[in-house]
Amino acid sequence: MTKLDSADLNQIAEQLVKQNNYIQYVYSQLQKQIEKIKQEIIEEFENHPVTQEINGGITASNISNTLDGVTNLYSFIGFESGDNPLNPIREELKKINLKHTTNSKGELVFSVEFPTAKDIFKVTPMPWATGRSWSQGIELGISGLGYYIKKTKNSRSGLGIQSQTPIRNGVRFKNTKYISYLINSYTKKIQDLSKDTIL
């Protein structure tokens, strides 16, 4: 029986990763797992109470429990009537993708393009405040709930405006986990995938 030492095995491995069929096989196996994670994160995003509430527009109820039932997020944040502020987030999540390259040592290297929370914050600006993100505000808080008036005239959303003086006391925006938590949890899944996958 012929025995191969470590040098022989390394040489075989180096040649193997250069074979197109091998590369395509490994890529396809990892791609299936990445696609599964991608669909899971999109599904979790779509099913999140904040997403569903904003998706419901000005007629939605406050199912996210962020506004003490005073109004809904679409109106409170001040989106223009007819806008779909969730689409930029959907487009970012669709960008999740697997890539592969061969480094200078001939090793096969896989990488995953995955949006960060900051990437999503950049594409979700507040309608009335440049440099602020409404999706980040869901996590950190958005001020002004005590000033909110249900009024259609001069309203961006068609449902309410902000008063110059407070009209109610004892209400405040309730922060809730959203984009950062979602991205962090699935980033960990991808990192765990790289540890557990046997090529």
N, C-alpha and C positions, 0 to 999 in steps of 0.2 A: 504494500500500500504506500503510495506516494504521500509524503507529508509536506504541507506548505508552511513556511515560516511566516512571521508577521510582515516581513518585507514583501513577500510574494502576494499576500492577501491585500496589502495596501496598494500594490501595483494593479491588481485585478479590480479593486474598488475604484481606483482612479480611471481605469479604462471604462468601467461600467457606467459611471456617471456621464461619460461622454457619448454613450449610446442613446440615440434619439428615442428609441422605443422605451427604454428604461425611464428616461426623463418624462415622457408623456404618460407612462403608467403611474409614476409617483405623483405627478401633477394632477392627474385625474382623480386619484384617491384623496388627495388633500383638498382638491377643489370641491368634492362632494361634501366634505366635512365643513369647509368654510361656507359653502352655500347654505348648509343646514343652519349654521350659526347666524348667517345673514337673515334668513327667513324668520328665525326666532326673534331676533332683535327688532325687526320690522313689525312683526306681529305684536310683540310686547309694547312697542311704541304706539301702535294703532289702538290697542286695548287699554292704554293708560287713561284714567279718568280725565286728566287735563287735556289730552289729545281729543278724546271723545266730546268733551264739553266745547272746546274751541271749534271742533268740526261741526257742532250743532248750530253755530252762528248765534245770532241775537235771540233766537227762540229757545236756546238751551237752558236747562236748569243747572244750578251750581253743584253738579255731581262730584266735583273734586273737593268740595267742602273748604275751598280756599277763601271764600268771601262771605262767610256767615249767612249765606242765603240772600244777601242784599241784591245781587245781580248775577250775571255770568261773566266769565273771563273775556269773551269776545267783546262785550260792551265795555267792561271795566278797563281793559288794556287800551281800548280805543282803536281797534282795527277799522279800516274803512269798510262800509257796507259792500259786500260782494267779494272782498279780499279772501284769499286762502293762505293764511300765514304758515300753515303746516307744510306746504309743498317744498319750501327750501330744505326743511329737515329731511323729508322723504328723499329728496335728490342726494343729499349727503350720505344717507344710509345706503342708497343704491350703489354708491361708489366703492363699497367694500369689495375687495378683489384680491385674488392670489396672483403673485408674480414669481418668476424664478430666473436666476442668473447663475453663471459659473464664475467663481472668483479666480484670482491669479494662480491659486494652487490646484485648480481643476476641480474644486469642490462644488457640489450643487447646493445653491443657497436659495431658500424660499423666503418670501416676505409677504406680508399682508398689508394692503392699503386699507386703512381704517380711520374714520374721522375721529378727532378728539372732541371733547366737550367745547373747547375754545373755537374749533372750526364751526360748530353749530351755533354757538353764541354770535359769531360774526355774521351769520346769514339770517339772524332773527332779531333785527333791530326794533326797538320800541317805535311805534308810529309817531310819537311826539317828543322823543328824546334821543338825539344823535349820540352814539357811543354807548348806549345802554341796550341790553338784550332782554326781551320779554321772557325768553325761555330760561335765562339765568335768574330773572326776577321771580319766576315760579319757585325757585329754590331758596333765594335770599330774601324775598319779600318785595312787595310793591306797595308804596305808600299811597294814601289818598282815598281809602275806602270811606272814611268819615265825611268826605266832601262830595261823594257821588250822588247825583240827582237823576232820577228816571225822567228823561225829557228828550223828545225827538228833535226839537228845533236846534239847529247848530251842532248836532251830534254827528261824530264821524261814523259811528256804527249804526246810527238810527234809533238808538235806545236810551242813551244817557250822556250826561256831561259832568264836568267837575265844577263844583261851586267855589266861589272865592272865600267862603267861610264854612266852617264845619257845620254839618246839619244833623249829625248823629254821633253819639259817644259810645264807648265800650265795644266798638267793632274794630277789627284789624285783619289784615291779610294773614292767612295761615300758610306758612312756608310748607312745601312738600317736595319729596324726592322726585326728580324728573330726569333731565338729560344726563347730568353728571353721573348719577347712580346707574343709569342704563348703560352708558358707554363704559364705565369702570367695570361693571359686572361682566360684560361681554369681552372686554379686553383681557380680563383674567381667563375667560374660557379659551380664548385663542392662545394665550400663553401656556395654559395647561395642555392644550392640544399639541403644542410643539414639544412638550416634555413627554407626552404619552404615546405619540405616534412612532411606530417602528417602521422604518423604511427598508 
